[in-house]
Amino acid sequence: MLAALERELDGEPFLVIGVHSPKFPNEQDAEMVRQAVMRYGITHPVIVDPGRDIWDEWGVNAWPTLAIVNADGQIVAAGAGEPDPAMLREAIDALLDLGRREGTLDPKPLPLRPEALAPGSLSYPGKVIAAGDRLWVADTGHNQVVELSLEGEELRRVDGFHHPNGLALVDDLLYVADTGAGALRTLEGRVVADGLRSPWDLAWDGELLYVAMAGSHQLWYHDPSTDETGVWAGTGRELRVDGPIRNAAFAQPSGLALLDGSLYVADSEISSIRAVDDLRAFPTARTVCGSGELFGFGDRDGVGDEVLLQHPIGIAAGDGVVWVADSFNHKVKRVDPATGECRTAFGGLERVPITGEPGFWEPEGLAYADGTLYVADTNNHRIVAIEVASGERRVL
Protein backbone atom coordinates (compact mmCIF):
# COMPACT_ATOMS: atom_id res chain seq x y z
CA MET A 1 0.00 0.00 0.00
CA LEU A 2 2.73 2.49 0.96
CA ALA A 3 4.77 1.54 -2.10
CA ALA A 4 1.78 2.33 -4.32
CA LEU A 5 1.34 5.67 -2.56
CA GLU A 6 5.01 6.49 -3.10
CA ARG A 7 4.68 5.73 -6.80
CA GLU A 8 1.53 7.83 -7.15
CA LEU A 9 3.09 10.80 -5.34
CA ASP A 10 6.48 10.60 -7.01
CA GLY A 11 7.78 14.14 -7.46
CA GLU A 12 5.59 15.56 -4.70
CA PRO A 13 7.04 16.87 -1.39
CA PHE A 14 5.99 13.68 0.36
CA LEU A 15 8.17 11.10 2.12
CA VAL A 16 7.57 7.80 3.86
CA ILE A 17 9.92 7.08 6.78
CA GLY A 18 9.88 3.59 8.24
CA VAL A 19 10.69 3.02 11.90
CA HIS A 20 11.72 -0.54 12.69
CA SER A 21 11.00 -1.26 16.35
CA PRO A 22 11.78 -4.99 16.58
CA LYS A 23 9.75 -7.67 18.27
CA PHE A 24 12.16 -10.57 17.71
CA PRO A 25 15.81 -10.58 18.85
CA ASN A 26 16.96 -11.40 15.30
CA GLU A 27 15.37 -8.14 14.10
CA GLN A 28 17.54 -6.03 16.41
CA ASP A 29 20.54 -6.60 14.15
CA ALA A 30 20.88 -3.68 11.72
CA GLU A 31 22.32 -6.02 9.07
CA MET A 32 19.19 -8.20 9.26
CA VAL A 33 17.06 -5.09 8.79
CA ARG A 34 19.21 -4.03 5.83
CA GLN A 35 18.63 -7.40 4.19
CA ALA A 36 14.87 -7.12 4.74
CA VAL A 37 14.82 -3.61 3.24
CA MET A 38 16.52 -4.88 0.09
CA ARG A 39 14.45 -8.07 -0.03
CA TYR A 40 11.15 -6.21 -0.06
CA GLY A 41 12.30 -3.48 -2.42
CA ILE A 42 11.82 -0.70 0.13
CA THR A 43 13.10 2.57 -1.29
CA HIS A 44 12.31 4.96 1.57
CA PRO A 45 14.60 5.49 4.58
CA VAL A 46 14.19 3.13 7.53
CA ILE A 47 15.23 3.98 11.09
CA VAL A 48 16.35 1.06 13.24
CA ASP A 49 14.94 1.49 16.76
CA PRO A 50 16.39 -1.54 18.62
CA GLY A 51 15.60 -0.22 22.10
CA ARG A 52 12.10 0.95 21.06
CA ASP A 53 12.92 4.52 22.10
CA ILE A 54 10.89 6.00 19.23
CA TRP A 55 8.15 3.42 19.86
CA ASP A 56 7.82 4.65 23.47
CA GLU A 57 8.16 8.34 22.63
CA TRP A 58 5.33 8.13 20.08
CA GLY A 59 3.11 5.97 22.31
CA VAL A 60 3.00 3.05 19.89
CA ASN A 61 1.56 -0.25 21.11
CA ALA A 62 0.93 -2.33 17.99
CA TRP A 63 2.48 -3.37 14.65
CA PRO A 64 1.93 -1.71 12.26
CA THR A 65 1.21 1.82 13.44
CA LEU A 66 1.05 4.73 10.99
CA ALA A 67 1.35 8.45 11.77
CA ILE A 68 0.81 11.36 9.39
CA VAL A 69 3.06 14.34 10.07
CA ASN A 70 2.55 17.71 8.39
CA ALA A 71 5.20 20.10 7.08
CA ASP A 72 5.46 21.76 10.51
CA GLY A 73 6.31 18.48 12.21
CA GLN A 74 2.93 18.10 13.88
CA ILE A 75 1.17 14.74 14.11
CA VAL A 76 -2.07 15.11 12.20
CA ALA A 77 -3.35 11.55 12.62
CA ALA A 78 -2.12 8.21 13.94
CA GLY A 79 -3.49 4.73 14.40
CA ALA A 80 -2.67 1.04 14.54
CA GLY A 81 -3.39 -1.42 11.74
CA GLU A 82 -3.44 -1.02 7.99
CA PRO A 83 -5.40 2.11 7.00
CA ASP A 84 -7.92 2.31 4.21
CA PRO A 85 -5.86 3.28 1.10
CA ALA A 86 -8.47 5.73 -0.23
CA MET A 87 -8.82 7.53 3.10
CA LEU A 88 -5.04 7.72 3.52
CA ARG A 89 -4.62 9.21 0.04
CA GLU A 90 -7.39 11.73 0.75
CA ALA A 91 -5.65 12.84 3.96
CA ILE A 92 -2.25 13.21 2.25
CA ASP A 93 -3.75 15.19 -0.65
CA ALA A 94 -5.47 17.54 1.80
CA LEU A 95 -2.20 18.19 3.63
CA LEU A 96 -0.34 18.80 0.37
CA ASP A 97 -3.00 21.29 -0.73
CA LEU A 98 -2.80 23.06 2.64
CA GLY A 99 1.00 23.19 2.50
CA ARG A 100 0.93 24.71 -0.98
CA ARG A 101 -1.47 27.42 0.12
CA GLU A 102 0.58 28.23 3.22
CA GLY A 103 3.96 27.90 1.45
CA THR A 104 5.34 25.44 4.00
CA LEU A 105 6.41 22.69 1.58
CA ASP A 106 10.02 22.11 0.55
CA PRO A 107 10.14 20.71 -3.01
CA LYS A 108 13.83 19.75 -2.97
CA PRO A 109 14.38 15.96 -3.17
CA LEU A 110 16.31 14.23 -0.40
CA PRO A 111 19.67 12.61 -1.23
CA LEU A 112 18.47 9.02 -0.84
CA ARG A 113 20.51 6.14 -2.28
CA PRO A 114 18.62 2.85 -2.28
CA GLU A 115 20.94 -0.17 -2.26
CA ALA A 116 21.00 -2.49 -5.24
CA LEU A 117 20.07 -6.14 -4.92
CA ALA A 118 22.90 -8.63 -4.68
CA PRO A 119 23.98 -10.02 -8.07
CA GLY A 120 23.33 -13.69 -8.80
CA SER A 121 20.91 -16.12 -10.35
CA LEU A 122 18.55 -15.89 -7.36
CA SER A 123 17.65 -12.96 -5.16
CA TYR A 124 16.01 -13.63 -1.79
CA PRO A 125 14.23 -16.83 -2.86
CA GLY A 126 11.07 -17.37 -0.83
CA LYS A 127 8.98 -20.49 -1.27
CA VAL A 128 10.03 -23.60 -3.17
CA ILE A 129 8.04 -26.66 -4.24
CA ALA A 130 9.05 -29.98 -5.75
CA ALA A 131 6.80 -31.57 -8.38
CA GLY A 132 7.93 -34.62 -10.31
CA ASP A 133 11.37 -33.94 -11.73
CA ARG A 134 11.06 -30.17 -11.29
CA LEU A 135 11.58 -27.52 -8.65
CA TRP A 136 9.68 -24.25 -8.72
CA VAL A 137 11.19 -21.31 -6.85
CA ALA A 138 9.65 -17.96 -5.97
CA ASP A 139 12.61 -15.73 -6.85
CA THR A 140 11.14 -12.99 -4.71
CA GLY A 141 13.85 -10.35 -5.10
CA HIS A 142 13.71 -10.61 -8.89
CA ASN A 143 9.87 -10.67 -8.99
CA GLN A 144 10.04 -13.92 -10.93
CA VAL A 145 9.20 -17.62 -10.69
CA VAL A 146 12.00 -19.95 -11.74
CA GLU A 147 11.68 -23.53 -12.98
CA LEU A 148 14.66 -25.79 -12.18
CA SER A 149 15.61 -29.40 -12.59
CA LEU A 150 16.23 -31.35 -9.39
CA GLU A 151 19.95 -30.88 -10.07
CA GLY A 152 19.57 -27.11 -10.16
CA GLU A 153 19.65 -26.54 -13.92
CA GLU A 154 17.66 -23.44 -14.79
CA LEU A 155 14.93 -24.26 -17.31
CA ARG A 156 12.94 -21.05 -17.52
CA ARG A 157 12.00 -17.81 -15.77
CA VAL A 158 8.63 -16.14 -15.70
CA ASP A 159 8.36 -12.51 -14.63
CA GLY A 160 5.48 -10.11 -14.10
CA PHE A 161 5.03 -10.75 -10.36
CA HIS A 162 5.46 -8.50 -7.34
CA HIS A 163 7.33 -10.26 -4.53
CA PRO A 164 5.86 -13.72 -5.18
CA ASN A 165 5.93 -16.35 -2.45
CA GLY A 166 3.66 -19.39 -2.21
CA LEU A 167 3.44 -21.87 -5.08
CA ALA A 168 1.14 -24.83 -5.74
CA LEU A 169 0.74 -27.13 -8.71
CA VAL A 170 -2.93 -27.88 -9.41
CA ASP A 171 -2.95 -30.60 -12.04
CA ASP A 172 -0.72 -28.97 -14.69
CA LEU A 173 -1.41 -25.38 -13.62
CA LEU A 174 0.99 -23.54 -11.31
CA TYR A 175 -0.65 -21.08 -8.92
CA VAL A 176 1.36 -18.22 -7.39
CA ALA A 177 0.68 -16.22 -4.24
CA ASP A 178 1.73 -12.82 -5.57
CA THR A 179 2.23 -11.28 -2.15
CA GLY A 180 3.21 -7.74 -3.09
CA ALA A 181 0.30 -7.43 -5.52
CA GLY A 182 -2.19 -8.92 -3.07
CA ALA A 183 -3.27 -11.43 -5.68
CA LEU A 184 -3.53 -15.11 -6.53
CA ARG A 185 -2.34 -15.74 -10.09
CA THR A 186 -1.47 -18.54 -12.44
CA LEU A 187 2.05 -18.78 -13.81
CA GLU A 188 0.78 -17.48 -17.14
CA GLY A 189 -0.42 -14.31 -15.40
CA ARG A 190 -4.18 -14.83 -15.09
CA VAL A 191 -5.44 -13.12 -11.94
CA VAL A 192 -7.55 -15.64 -10.05
CA ALA A 193 -8.28 -13.39 -7.05
CA ASP A 194 -7.08 -9.95 -6.05
CA GLY A 195 -7.54 -7.48 -3.22
CA LEU A 196 -5.99 -10.04 -0.86
CA ARG A 197 -3.99 -9.11 2.23
CA SER A 198 -0.48 -10.52 1.91
CA PRO A 199 -1.17 -14.05 0.61
CA TRP A 200 2.00 -15.89 1.64
CA ASP A 201 1.70 -19.59 0.93
CA LEU A 202 -0.47 -22.16 -0.86
CA ALA A 203 -1.39 -25.82 -0.41
CA TRP A 204 -3.53 -28.00 -2.70
CA ASP A 205 -5.39 -31.05 -1.35
CA GLY A 206 -6.99 -32.19 -4.58
CA GLU A 207 -10.19 -30.23 -4.07
CA LEU A 208 -9.34 -26.89 -2.50
CA LEU A 209 -6.37 -24.56 -2.74
CA TYR A 210 -5.61 -23.22 0.75
CA VAL A 211 -4.10 -19.75 1.11
CA ALA A 212 -2.11 -18.52 4.13
CA MET A 213 -3.39 -14.96 4.37
CA ALA A 214 -0.71 -13.42 6.56
CA GLY A 215 -2.12 -9.90 6.41
CA SER A 216 -5.57 -10.81 7.76
CA HIS A 217 -4.39 -13.61 10.11
CA GLN A 218 -6.62 -16.13 8.37
CA LEU A 219 -6.62 -19.16 6.11
CA TRP A 220 -8.56 -18.69 2.89
CA TYR A 221 -9.57 -21.09 0.14
CA HIS A 222 -9.85 -21.05 -3.61
CA ASP A 223 -11.95 -23.59 -5.48
CA PRO A 224 -10.48 -23.98 -9.00
CA SER A 225 -13.64 -25.69 -10.23
CA THR A 226 -15.80 -22.62 -9.49
CA ASP A 227 -13.18 -19.83 -9.13
CA GLU A 228 -14.73 -19.09 -5.71
CA THR A 229 -12.38 -17.56 -3.13
CA GLY A 230 -13.11 -16.74 0.51
CA VAL A 231 -12.32 -17.10 4.20
CA TRP A 232 -11.91 -20.69 5.34
CA ALA A 233 -10.55 -20.43 8.88
CA GLY A 234 -9.85 -17.72 11.44
CA THR A 235 -11.69 -14.74 12.86
CA GLY A 236 -8.98 -12.29 11.82
CA ARG A 237 -7.87 -11.62 15.40
CA GLU A 238 -4.11 -11.94 15.87
CA LEU A 239 -4.16 -14.63 18.54
CA ARG A 240 -3.86 -18.33 19.17
CA VAL A 241 -7.32 -19.79 19.53
CA ASP A 242 -7.76 -23.51 18.94
CA GLY A 243 -11.02 -25.23 18.13
CA PRO A 244 -13.54 -25.20 15.27
CA ILE A 245 -12.20 -23.12 12.39
CA ARG A 246 -15.07 -20.63 12.57
CA ASN A 247 -13.87 -19.55 16.03
CA ALA A 248 -10.14 -20.24 15.61
CA ALA A 249 -7.54 -17.49 15.45
CA PHE A 250 -4.11 -17.32 13.84
CA ALA A 251 -1.24 -14.83 13.89
CA GLN A 252 0.32 -14.10 10.51
CA PRO A 253 0.16 -17.62 9.03
CA SER A 254 2.98 -17.80 6.49
CA GLY A 255 3.56 -21.45 5.60
CA LEU A 256 1.28 -24.39 4.72
CA ALA A 257 1.82 -28.15 4.30
CA LEU A 258 -0.55 -31.09 4.00
CA LEU A 259 0.09 -34.44 5.69
CA ASP A 260 -2.26 -37.37 6.32
CA GLY A 261 -5.41 -35.31 5.94
CA SER A 262 -4.30 -32.40 8.12
CA LEU A 263 -3.18 -28.91 7.13
CA TYR A 264 -0.09 -27.72 9.01
CA VAL A 265 0.54 -24.00 9.46
CA ALA A 266 3.67 -22.01 10.29
CA ASP A 267 2.02 -19.35 12.44
CA SER A 268 4.79 -16.77 12.39
CA GLU A 269 3.86 -14.05 14.86
CA ILE A 270 3.22 -16.51 17.69
CA SER A 271 6.22 -18.64 16.64
CA SER A 272 4.14 -21.81 16.63
CA ILE A 273 3.18 -24.71 14.42
CA ARG A 274 -0.57 -25.16 14.15
CA ALA A 275 -2.68 -27.83 12.47
CA VAL A 276 -6.21 -28.07 11.15
CA ASP A 277 -7.47 -31.65 11.36
CA ASP A 278 -10.49 -33.38 9.83
CA LEU A 279 -10.55 -31.02 6.85
CA ARG A 280 -13.71 -32.37 5.22
CA ALA A 281 -16.06 -33.22 8.09
CA PHE A 282 -15.37 -30.96 11.08
CA PRO A 283 -12.18 -28.90 10.60
CA THR A 284 -10.61 -28.10 13.96
CA ALA A 285 -7.48 -26.10 14.74
CA ARG A 286 -4.89 -27.17 17.31
CA THR A 287 -1.41 -26.10 18.34
CA VAL A 288 1.27 -28.71 17.63
CA CYS A 289 4.22 -26.95 19.25
CA GLY A 290 5.37 -23.49 20.25
CA SER A 291 4.33 -21.19 23.07
CA GLY A 292 1.36 -19.76 21.18
CA GLU A 293 2.02 -16.28 22.59
CA LEU A 294 2.83 -13.12 20.64
CA PHE A 295 6.03 -12.68 22.66
CA GLY A 296 6.70 -16.37 23.26
CA PHE A 297 9.75 -16.91 21.08
CA GLY A 298 13.28 -18.28 21.42
CA ASP A 299 15.26 -21.33 20.37
CA ARG A 300 14.42 -24.39 22.46
CA ASP A 301 13.77 -27.96 21.42
CA GLY A 302 11.19 -29.98 23.31
CA VAL A 303 7.58 -31.08 23.15
CA GLY A 304 4.41 -29.02 22.69
CA ASP A 305 4.20 -25.77 24.63
CA GLU A 306 7.78 -26.03 25.91
CA VAL A 307 9.12 -25.57 22.37
CA LEU A 308 10.39 -22.12 21.42
CA LEU A 309 10.73 -21.05 17.79
CA GLN A 310 11.51 -17.62 16.34
CA HIS A 311 9.22 -16.53 13.49
CA PRO A 312 8.95 -19.76 11.47
CA ILE A 313 7.88 -19.07 7.88
CA GLY A 314 8.45 -22.19 5.79
CA ILE A 315 7.00 -25.67 6.29
CA ALA A 316 7.02 -28.94 4.36
CA ALA A 317 5.83 -32.48 5.02
CA GLY A 318 7.11 -35.89 4.06
CA ASP A 319 7.45 -39.44 5.40
CA GLY A 320 5.27 -38.65 8.38
CA VAL A 321 7.35 -35.65 9.48
CA VAL A 322 6.80 -31.90 9.36
CA TRP A 323 9.89 -29.84 8.54
CA VAL A 324 10.00 -26.21 9.66
CA ALA A 325 12.10 -23.30 8.43
CA ASP A 326 12.69 -21.58 11.78
CA SER A 327 13.67 -18.45 9.94
CA PHE A 328 14.95 -16.09 12.61
CA ASN A 329 16.89 -18.91 14.29
CA HIS A 330 18.46 -19.75 10.89
CA LYS A 331 17.62 -23.43 11.31
CA VAL A 332 15.52 -26.26 9.92
CA LYS A 333 13.64 -28.20 12.59
CA ARG A 334 11.89 -31.57 12.58
CA VAL A 335 8.44 -31.86 14.15
CA ASP A 336 6.57 -35.06 15.01
CA PRO A 337 2.97 -34.09 14.19
CA ALA A 338 1.53 -36.71 16.55
CA THR A 339 3.51 -35.89 19.69
CA GLY A 340 4.47 -32.25 19.06
CA GLU A 341 8.16 -33.05 19.59
CA CYS A 342 10.41 -30.50 17.86
CA ARG A 343 14.15 -31.02 17.35
CA THR A 344 16.80 -29.05 15.47
CA ALA A 345 17.77 -30.96 12.34
CA PHE A 346 20.03 -28.64 10.34
CA GLY A 347 21.21 -25.07 10.43
CA GLY A 348 23.06 -22.27 12.08
CA LEU A 349 23.76 -18.73 10.94
CA GLU A 350 25.99 -18.37 7.87
CA ARG A 351 26.23 -14.87 6.44
CA VAL A 352 28.12 -15.51 3.22
CA PRO A 353 27.71 -18.12 0.49
CA ILE A 354 30.28 -20.87 0.95
CA THR A 355 31.16 -24.22 -0.50
CA GLY A 356 31.10 -27.45 1.47
CA GLU A 357 28.74 -27.69 4.43
CA PRO A 358 26.39 -24.71 4.12
CA GLY A 359 24.65 -23.06 7.02
CA PHE A 360 21.49 -21.00 6.59
CA TRP A 361 20.60 -17.33 6.83
CA GLU A 362 16.88 -16.74 7.38
CA PRO A 363 15.57 -19.71 5.35
CA GLU A 364 11.96 -19.11 4.27
CA GLY A 365 10.94 -22.02 2.05
CA LEU A 366 11.05 -25.81 2.20
CA ALA A 367 10.06 -28.66 -0.10
CA TYR A 368 10.42 -32.41 0.45
CA ALA A 369 10.62 -35.14 -2.19
CA ASP A 370 12.01 -38.69 -2.16
CA GLY A 371 14.21 -38.29 0.88
CA THR A 372 15.57 -34.89 -0.12
CA LEU A 373 14.75 -31.63 1.61
CA TYR A 374 15.08 -28.49 -0.54
CA VAL A 375 15.73 -25.29 1.40
CA ALA A 376 15.27 -21.76 0.10
CA ASP A 377 18.21 -20.19 1.95
CA THR A 378 16.80 -16.73 1.50
CA ASN A 379 19.50 -14.28 2.58
CA ASN A 380 22.23 -16.43 1.03
CA HIS A 381 20.35 -16.27 -2.32
CA ARG A 382 20.46 -20.01 -2.99
CA ILE A 383 18.66 -23.34 -2.88
CA VAL A 384 20.28 -26.07 -0.75
CA ALA A 385 19.44 -29.78 -1.15
CA ILE A 386 19.80 -31.99 1.95
CA GLU A 387 19.79 -35.78 1.79
CA VAL A 388 17.89 -36.36 4.99
CA ALA A 389 19.19 -39.86 5.77
CA SER A 390 22.88 -38.94 5.51
CA GLY A 391 22.71 -35.21 6.21
CA GLU A 392 24.74 -34.53 3.06
CA ARG A 393 24.15 -31.05 1.71
CA ARG A 394 24.81 -29.45 -1.64
CA VAL A 395 24.10 -26.03 -3.10
CA LEU A 396 21.97 -26.20 -6.23
C-alpha positions in Angstrom: 0.0 0.0 0.0 2.7 2.5 1.0 4.8 1.5 -2.1 1.8 2.3 -4.3 1.3 5.7 -2.6 5.0 6.5 -3.1 4.7 5.7 -6.8 1.5 7.8 -7.1 3.1 10.8 -5.3 6.5 10.6 -7.0 7.8 14.1 -7.5 5.6 15.6 -4.7 7.0 16.9 -1.4 6.0 13.7 0.4 8.2 11.1 2.1 7.6 7.8 3.9 9.9 7.1 6.8 9.9 3.6 8.2 10.7 3.0 11.9 11.7 -0.5 12.7 11.0 -1.3 16.3 11.8 -5.0 16.6 9.7 -7.7 18.3 12.2 -10.6 17.7 15.8 -10.6 18.8 17.0 -11.4 15.3 15.4 -8.1 14.1 17.5 -6.0 16.4 20.5 -6.6 14.1 20.9 -3.7 11.7 22.3 -6.0 9.1 19.2 -8.2 9.3 17.1 -5.1 8.8 19.2 -4.0 5.8 18.6 -7.4 4.2 14.9 -7.1 4.7 14.8 -3.6 3.2 16.5 -4.9 0.1 14.4 -8.1 0.0 11.2 -6.2 -0.1 12.3 -3.5 -2.4 11.8 -0.7 0.1 13.1 2.6 -1.3 12.3 5.0 1.6 14.6 5.5 4.6 14.2 3.1 7.5 15.2 4.0 11.1 16.4 1.1 13.2 14.9 1.5 16.8 16.4 -1.5 18.6 15.6 -0.2 22.1 12.1 1.0 21.1 12.9 4.5 22.1 10.9 6.0 19.2 8.2 3.4 19.9 7.8 4.6 23.5 8.2 8.3 22.6 5.3 8.1 20.1 3.1 6.0 22.3 3.0 3.1 19.9 1.6 -0.2 21.1 0.9 -2.3 18.0 2.5 -3.4 14.7 1.9 -1.7 12.3 1.2 1.8 13.4 1.0 4.7 11.0 1.4 8.4 11.8 0.8 11.4 9.4 3.1 14.3 10.1 2.6 17.7 8.4 5.2 20.1 7.1 5.5 21.8 10.5 6.3 18.5 12.2 2.9 18.1 13.9 1.2 14.7 14.1 -2.1 15.1 12.2 -3.3 11.6 12.6 -2.1 8.2 13.9 -3.5 4.7 14.4 -2.7 1.0 14.5 -3.4 -1.4 11.7 -3.4 -1.0 8.0 -5.4 2.1 7.0 -7.9 2.3 4.2 -5.9 3.3 1.1 -8.5 5.7 -0.2 -8.8 7.5 3.1 -5.0 7.7 3.5 -4.6 9.2 0.0 -7.4 11.7 0.7 -5.6 12.8 4.0 -2.2 13.2 2.2 -3.8 15.2 -0.7 -5.5 17.5 1.8 -2.2 18.2 3.6 -0.3 18.8 0.4 -3.0 21.3 -0.7 -2.8 23.1 2.6 1.0 23.2 2.5 0.9 24.7 -1.0 -1.5 27.4 0.1 0.6 28.2 3.2 4.0 27.9 1.4 5.3 25.4 4.0 6.4 22.7 1.6 10.0 22.1 0.5 10.1 20.7 -3.0 13.8 19.8 -3.0 14.4 16.0 -3.2 16.3 14.2 -0.4 19.7 12.6 -1.2 18.5 9.0 -0.8 20.5 6.1 -2.3 18.6 2.8 -2.3 20.9 -0.2 -2.3 21.0 -2.5 -5.2 20.1 -6.1 -4.9 22.9 -8.6 -4.7 24.0 -10.0 -8.1 23.3 -13.7 -8.8 20.9 -16.1 -10.3 18.6 -15.9 -7.4 17.7 -13.0 -5.2 16.0 -13.6 -1.8 14.2 -16.8 -2.9 11.1 -17.4 -0.8 9.0 -20.5 -1.3 10.0 -23.6 -3.2 8.0 -26.7 -4.2 9.0 -30.0 -5.8 6.8 -31.6 -8.4 7.9 -34.6 -10.3 11.4 -33.9 -11.7 11.1 -30.2 -11.3 11.6 -27.5 -8.7 9.7 -24.3 -8.7 11.2 -21.3 -6.8 9.7 -18.0 -6.0 12.6 -15.7 -6.8 11.1 -13.0 -4.7 13.8 -10.3 -5.1 13.7 -10.6 -8.9 9.9 -10.7 -9.0 10.0 -13.9 -10.9 9.2 -17.6 -10.7 12.0 -20.0 -11.7 11.7 -23.5 -13.0 14.7 -25.8 -12.2 15.6 -29.4 -12.6 16.2 -31.3 -9.4 19.9 -30.9 -10.1 19.6 -27.1 -10.2 19.7 -26.5 -13.9 17.7 -23.4 -14.8 14.9 -24.3 -17.3 12.9 -21.0 -17.5 12.0 -17.8 -15.8 8.6 -16.1 -15.7 8.4 -12.5 -14.6 5.5 -10.1 -14.1 5.0 -10.7 -10.4 5.5 -8.5 -7.3 7.3 -10.3 -4.5 5.9 -13.7 -5.2 5.9 -16.4 -2.5 3.7 -19.4 -2.2 3.4 -21.9 -5.1 1.1 -24.8 -5.7 0.7 -27.1 -8.7 -2.9 -27.9 -9.4 -2.9 -30.6 -12.0 -0.7 -29.0 -14.7 -1.4 -25.4 -13.6 1.0 -23.5 -11.3 -0.7 -21.1 -8.9 1.4 -18.2 -7.4 0.7 -16.2 -4.2 1.7 -12.8 -5.6 2.2 -11.3 -2.1 3.2 -7.7 -3.1 0.3 -7.4 -5.5 -2.2 -8.9 -3.1 -3.3 -11.4 -5.7 -3.5 -15.1 -6.5 -2.3 -15.7 -10.1 -1.5 -18.5 -12.4 2.1 -18.8 -13.8 0.8 -17.5 -17.1 -0.4 -14.3 -15.4 -4.2 -14.8 -15.1 -5.4 -13.1 -11.9 -7.6 -15.6 -10.1 -8.3 -13.4 -7.0 -7.1 -9.9 -6.0 -7.5 -7.5 -3.2 -6.0 -10.0 -0.9 -4.0 -9.1 2.2 -0.5 -10.5 1.9 -1.2 -14.0 0.6 2.0 -15.9 1.6 1.7 -19.6 0.9 -0.5 -22.2 -0.9 -1.4 -25.8 -0.4 -3.5 -28.0 -2.7 -5.4 -31.0 -1.3 -7.0 -32.2 -4.6 -10.2 -30.2 -4.1 -9.3 -26.9 -2.5 -6.4 -24.6 -2.7 -5.6 -23.2 0.7 -4.1 -19.8 1.1 -2.1 -18.5 4.1 -3.4 -15.0 4.4 -0.7 -13.4 6.6 -2.1 -9.9 6.4 -5.6 -10.8 7.8 -4.4 -13.6 10.1 -6.6 -16.1 8.4 -6.6 -19.2 6.1 -8.6 -18.7 2.9 -9.6 -21.1 0.1 -9.9 -21.1 -3.6 -12.0 -23.6 -5.5 -10.5 -24.0 -9.0 -13.6 -25.7 -10.2 -15.8 -22.6 -9.5 -13.2 -19.8 -9.1 -14.7 -19.1 -5.7 -12.4 -17.6 -3.1 -13.1 -16.7 0.5 -12.3 -17.1 4.2 -11.9 -20.7 5.3 -10.5 -20.4 8.9 -9.9 -17.7 11.4 -11.7 -14.7 12.9 -9.0 -12.3 11.8 -7.9 -11.6 15.4 -4.1 -11.9 15.9 -4.2 -14.6 18.5 -3.9 -18.3 19.2 -7.3 -19.8 19.5 -7.8 -23.5 18.9 -11.0 -25.2 18.1 -13.5 -25.2 15.3 -12.2 -23.1 12.4 -15.1 -20.6 12.6 -13.9 -19.6 16.0 -10.1 -20.2 15.6 -7.5 -17.5 15.4 -4.1 -17.3 13.8 -1.2 -14.8 13.9 0.3 -14.1 10.5 0.2 -17.6 9.0 3.0 -17.8 6.5 3.6 -21.5 5.6 1.3 -24.4 4.7 1.8 -28.1 4.3 -0.6 -31.1 4.0 0.1 -34.4 5.7 -2.3 -37.4 6.3 -5.4 -35.3 5.9 -4.3 -32.4 8.1 -3.2 -28.9 7.1 -0.1 -27.7 9.0 0.5 -24.0 9.5 3.7 -22.0 10.3 2.0 -19.3 12.4 4.8 -16.8 12.4 3.9 -14.0 14.9 3.2 -16.5 17.7 6.2 -18.6 16.6 4.1 -21.8 16.6 3.2 -24.7 14.4 -0.6 -25.2 14.1 -2.7 -27.8 12.5 -6.2 -28.1 11.1 -7.5 -31.6 11.4 -10.5 -33.4 9.8 -10.6 -31.0 6.9 -13.7 -32.4 5.2 -16.1 -33.2 8.1 -15.4 -31.0 11.1 -12.2 -28.9 10.6 -10.6 -28.1 14.0 -7.5 -26.1 14.7 -4.9 -27.2 17.3 -1.4 -26.1 18.3 1.3 -28.7 17.6 4.2 -27.0 19.3 5.4 -23.5 20.2 4.3 -21.2 23.1 1.4 -19.8 21.2 2.0 -16.3 22.6 2.8 -13.1 20.6 6.0 -12.7 22.7 6.7 -16.4 23.3 9.8 -16.9 21.1 13.3 -18.3 21.4 15.3 -21.3 20.4 14.4 -24.4 22.5 13.8 -28.0 21.4 11.2 -30.0 23.3 7.6 -31.1 23.1 4.4 -29.0 22.7 4.2 -25.8 24.6 7.8 -26.0 25.9 9.1 -25.6 22.4 10.4 -22.1 21.4 10.7 -21.0 17.8 11.5 -17.6 16.3 9.2 -16.5 13.5 9.0 -19.8 11.5 7.9 -19.1 7.9 8.4 -22.2 5.8 7.0 -25.7 6.3 7.0 -28.9 4.4 5.8 -32.5 5.0 7.1 -35.9 4.1 7.5 -39.4 5.4 5.3 -38.6 8.4 7.4 -35.7 9.5 6.8 -31.9 9.4 9.9 -29.8 8.5 10.0 -26.2 9.7 12.1 -23.3 8.4 12.7 -21.6 11.8 13.7 -18.5 9.9 15.0 -16.1 12.6 16.9 -18.9 14.3 18.5 -19.7 10.9 17.6 -23.4 11.3 15.5 -26.3 9.9 13.6 -28.2 12.6 11.9 -31.6 12.6 8.4 -31.9 14.2 6.6 -35.1 15.0 3.0 -34.1 14.2 1.5 -36.7 16.6 3.5 -35.9 19.7 4.5 -32.3 19.1 8.2 -33.1 19.6 10.4 -30.5 17.9 14.1 -31.0 17.4 16.8 -29.1 15.5 17.8 -31.0 12.3 20.0 -28.6 10.3 21.2 -25.1 10.4 23.1 -22.3 12.1 23.8 -18.7 10.9 26.0 -18.4 7.9 26.2 -14.9 6.4 28.1 -15.5 3.2 27.7 -18.1 0.5 30.3 -20.9 1.0 31.2 -24.2 -0.5 31.1 -27.4 1.5 28.7 -27.7 4.4 26.4 -24.7 4.1 24.7 -23.1 7.0 21.5 -21.0 6.6 20.6 -17.3 6.8 16.9 -16.7 7.4 15.6 -19.7 5.3 12.0 -19.1 4.3 10.9 -22.0 2.1 11.0 -25.8 2.2 10.1 -28.7 -0.1 10.4 -32.4 0.5 10.6 -35.1 -2.2 12.0 -38.7 -2.2 14.2 -38.3 0.9 15.6 -34.9 -0.1 14.8 -31.6 1.6 15.1 -28.5 -0.5 15.7 -25.3 1.4 15.3 -21.8 0.1 18.2 -20.2 1.9 16.8 -16.7 1.5 19.5 -14.3 2.6 22.2 -16.4 1.0 20.4 -16.3 -2.3 20.5 -20.0 -3.0 18.7 -23.3 -2.9 20.3 -26.1 -0.8 19.4 -29.8 -1.1 19.8 -32.0 1.9 19.8 -35.8 1.8 17.9 -36.4 5.0 19.2 -39.9 5.8 22.9 -38.9 5.5 22.7 -35.2 6.2 24.7 -34.5 3.1 24.2 -31.0 1.7 24.8 -29.4 -1.6 24.1 -26.0 -3.1 22.0 -26.2 -6.2 
